[in-house]
Amino acid sequence: MKPKPKRADIVIIGGGLSGISSAIAASREGTTVALVESLDEWGGSTGEFTQMPVDSPSTSNEIFFRESGIFEEIISHIRIHNQEGTYAGQSRALTTLLKSEPNISTFLGYHCLSATLSPAKDRIETCTALNLQEANEVLFRAKYFIDASNRCLLYTSDAADDSLRVDLGGRRIIKK
């Protein structure tokens, strides 16, 4: 199958709270963002598969505990829109939050297969991702790639040269 091209200013691999926060922050600065998550739901470690509830009142020992910024906005959105208090409800709440941001394109269920380096081998140029359920393959091109996954997917996907390692911002290559 031929991959469908997708261009964005920033591609973020990982749809957990750090990836979502990064996507929202970048989007609000006017950049186009492609947010790619390998699971079928948003939330990462706070989702159904890992089940570390972030919106539970018992997650802090501080009685007046409060976050701020985008994270507080995300938590408030989850509390308001997840009335049933389930992981599915949390994922729906995160989906509505992401859809409200006009500069974010979301890709659920897409697995990062490979990343190619620029000819100078100083940055990531493309990343190919596959959705097995929909049989779609997407070729992402961006100026910046951010690995917000907990599995270092951009590092493991570059099987062409094992002596290279991509840093988390995807901007430089570290030679072993």
Secondary structure, DSSP 8 states (H G I E B T S, - for coil): ---EEEEEEEEEE--BHHHHHHHHHHHHTT--EEEEESSSSSBGGGSTTT---SS-GGG-S-TT----HHHHHHHHHHHHH-TT--HHHHHHHHHHHHHT-TTEEEEET-EEEEEEE-TTSSSEEEEEEEETTTTEEEEEEEEEEEE-STT-HHHHH--S-TTEEE-TTSS-EEE-
